[in-house]
């Protein structure tokens, strides 16, 4: 599955590895399926991202290819991401792990993973 969204749609990829599922990611994915407009949002699933302590988490890709990682998600957070970030273009800071200003720190952390 390509990380680049098709056309002018956003892409949301939910982590559904065993740690994500144990943390409630399946319920959140079902909430995305029910709440996301398929004309605007493409949904995808992925396995382990190596950040089990941050689950449940998702990755969001804009139509322009920008990337954000959201962590420690709740049902309310998923609704806020759909409404505020996808709908209005404003990232939801309370659940944001990676954005333009956080990418370097996350990459340093992940480089230590073996």
Secondary structure, DSSP 4 states (H G I P E B T S, - for coil): --SSPSTT-EEEEEE-SHHHHHTTHHHHHHHHHHHS-TTTEEEEEE---S-GGG-S-EEEE-TT--EEEE-S--HHHHHHIIIIIIHHS---GGGEEESTTTHHHHHHHHHT--
